[in-house]
Amino acid sequence: MATRKIPASGEEIPVIGMGSSDTFDVGTDRMKRAVLQGVLRNLVDAGGSVIDTSPMYGSAESVLGDLIDELRLGPKLWLATKVWTRGREAGARQIEESFARLRAKRLDLLQIHNLLDWREHVPTLRALQADGRVRYSGITHYRADAHAELERVLGIETFDWVQVNYSLAEPEADVRLLPFCQDKGIAVMVNRPFADGAMFARSRGKPLPPWAAEVGCESWGQFFLRWVASHPAVTCVIPATSKPQHMIDNAAAGRAPLPDARHRERMRAYWESL
């Protein structure tokens, strides 16, 4: 799998990771948990390591913590979660709960979810980084109408990462936000690379372009992911899935080399023609 450097440190991470919104919120359901074990195994077997979650995602943190422990995958994973509440004390409590649910002594990335009360949470993130319990800090959003606010906050406060929506169906981030992050040395994690599944509805029953193999694509999922991952500002893409076979397909989208600028334009034009 291709890797990208985190500008703040030079550390390289795999370009395809995994989100957990909806997909890992399965509570104590044993059958669903068994299937999700397969998802995690396939991520790691394919060379992936990045997992993103949040206390906003129901039981996802606890499910991930249990499954990671059962599979003994902890040392192989790069874990990111978020704080999603108002108030500094409430945020600190929620973060400690996330540590416990994930069974983690250290988090690779802690993000302020959807910019919620971000000024109050920054001191907590800084203290955790100073203590070595959190490696990187970040902020997130999932809507294009928040991009200007993300850029404004990134100009005020120093963050190592930003998480944002970006896809062929939602390409707005590459107008200003992605170039801004590239210029400022801010790592980018991409959510909604399939526009919450809407892109598959649009492409269903339609053929891949005859030149798909030239850009390393064997499925529409790979077509969508490779276009996102090949943007030079993007560090990691986190498609969510609850199906082991889809995890294999998603991970395969990270094969090197990624499409170049000429191929990206060709891919965009084909998508717009559908």
N, C-alpha and C positions, 0 to 999 in steps of 0.2 A: 504494500500500500504506500502511496505517496505520503510524504510528511511535509509539514510546514513549521517554520520557526515562530516561536512566540517572541515578538519584538523586545519585550521587557527583559528577557533573559537569554534568548538564543536557544532555549530548549526546543527540541523538535517533537511534534506529536502527530499522530495519524490524521489525515485530512477528513476521514469519515468516522464519526462517532455515533452516539445513539441518544435520542431523547426519551422521556418516559411519561409525558403528558397523556393521560387516558390509558395508555397501554399497560402500565404497571400498577394501576389502581385496582387491584383484584382482591384485596383483603386477605382472608385466610383460605380462599378457594384452592384446594390442593391440585386439582387438575389444571387450572390456569397457571398456577405457579410452576408446575412441572414443564409446561410448554415454554414459559418464560426462561426457565433454566437453559433450554435449547437456544433461545435468542442470545443469552449472555455467552454461552459457549461459542456460538458461531461468530459473535463479534470478536472475541479474543482469538479464536482460531484463524480468523482472517487478518489478524494483525492490528485490529482496532483496540482502543483502550478508553476513549473518552465517553463518559456517561453523564448526562445532565438531568437534574431532577429539581424538585421544589416542594416545600410544604403545601403549596397550592394544589398539588396533584393528588389529593386524597391520601391513600395508603402507600403511594409509590415509594417514598423514602424507606419505610419499614420493610416493604417487600424486597426492595433492592438490597437493603442491609442483610436480610435473612438469606437471600439467594447467593449473594456474594460470599457470605460466610460459609454456607453449605458447600459451595463449589471451590472454596479457598482461592478466590480470584483476587483478593484484596491487593496484593503487591503488583498485579498486572494491570490495574485499572487507574484511570485518571478521573477523579470524582469532582463534579461541580454541582452545587446546589445554590439556594437563594434564601434571602430573607424577604418576607412578604407580610408586613404588618406595620402599624403605626406606633411610634414612640420608641425611644432608645432602650428602655428597660424591657419592653415587650419584645423588641427585636433581639436583644441579647438572650432572652429566655428561649425564643424560637430557634435561634441558631444552636444553642446547646441541645435542644430537642432533636435537631437535625443530626448533630454529631452522634447522639445516642441511637437514633433510628437507623442511621447508616452504619453503625458500629465502627465508626472511623475516629482515629485519634488525630488525623490531620486531613484537611480538605485541600485539593489542588486549586479550586476556584470557588469563591463565595461572591455571589452577585446580588445586587439590589433589584428585586423583581418589579418590572414595569415602573421603575423610577419611584415607587411608593415611599414617601417620606425619606427621600434619599439623604438629605442633610443630617437627619438624626442617626442614620445607620453608619455613616462614614467613620466616625470615631471608633465604633465597635470593630469595623473591618480593619482599621489601622492597628488597633491593639492586638487583634488576633494574628495579624501578619507579623507584628513585632515579637509576639510570643512563639512564632513558628508553627502555629496551629493551622494557619491559612497561608497558602503560597501566593495566590493572585487575587486581586479584587476586580469586580466588574459591575456593570449595570445592564439592564435588559429592557426590551419592549418587543411587541409582536405586531404593531400596526404602523403603516406608513405615515399616518398623521402624527406620530410621535417622533419621527426622525429629526425634526428641527430641534425639539427639546433635548433629545439625546446629544445632538451636536453641541447645543448650548452648555449642557452640564459637563460634557467632556472638555469643553474649553475653560471651565471654572475649576474643576476638580480632577486630580490625576487618578485614572483607572487603568489597569493593565488590559482589561477586556471589555468589549461591548458585545451583547447578543442582540440580534436584529433579524427581522423577517426579510428574506430575499429569495426570489425565484424568477423563472421566466414569466410567471403570471403576476408577480409582485416585484418588479425590478427597480422600484423607486430608489432603493438605497444606493444604487450605483451612480446616481446623479450628483450627490454631494457627500453623503455620509461615509461611504466606502473610501472615496479618495481622501477625505479628511482623516480617517483612521490610518490609512496607509502613510499619509504625510506625517502624522503625529506618532507613529509607532505603537498603535493600539491594536491588539489582536482582535479578530472578529470571529464570533461563533454564530452560525446561521441557523435560525429556526424556520419552520414552515417552508421547507424547500419544495414541498408538493402543494403548497397553498391549501393545507388541511384536506388534501385528497381531491380538490376540485380539478387539478390538472389531469388526473387519471380519467375523470368523467369526460373531459374534453378530448382526450386522446384515445379513448376506448374504441376499438374496432378499426383504428386507423394505423397504417403501416409506418414503421420507422423509415427514415429516408434511406434510399439505396446506398448512401455513403456512410451509414451508421458505424460500420466497422472501422472506418478511417478515424473516427473520434472515440473508438473504444467502447461502443455501446451495443449491448445485446438485449436491452429492454428499455421501455419508456422510463422506468425508474432510474436506470443508469444515465439515460439521456438528460433527465432533469437534474440529477445530482452532479454529474460531471460538468454541466454548464455552470452551476453555482460554485463548485469547488475550484474551478479553474480561474476564477477572478483573483488577481494577484493580491488583493487585500484580505481575502478570506483565509482564515487559519483552519477552521474546522466546521463541518456541517453535521447537524444532529437530527437526522430523520428518525421518527418514532415508529416502532412496529411491535406487534405482539406475535408475529409469525416467524419462526426460525428460518424458513426458506426466503422470506423477504429480507431478513438480516443478511443472508448470504449475498443476495442480489445487491442490496445497498452497499455492502462492504466492497463488492467487486467494482463499484463505481469509483473507488479510490485508486484504482490501478494507475501506476505511472507509465508513460507520461500523460499528463492531463492536457485537454485541448488548448491550443494556442489562440491568440486573438482572432486570427482569420477564421478558425473553426468555430469560435464562439459566435461570431457574427452570422455565420452560416446556420448554426443551430438556432439562433434567435429568429432568423428569417423563416426557417422551416416551421417553428412553433407558431409564429404569427400567421402563417398561411393555413393552419388547420381550421 
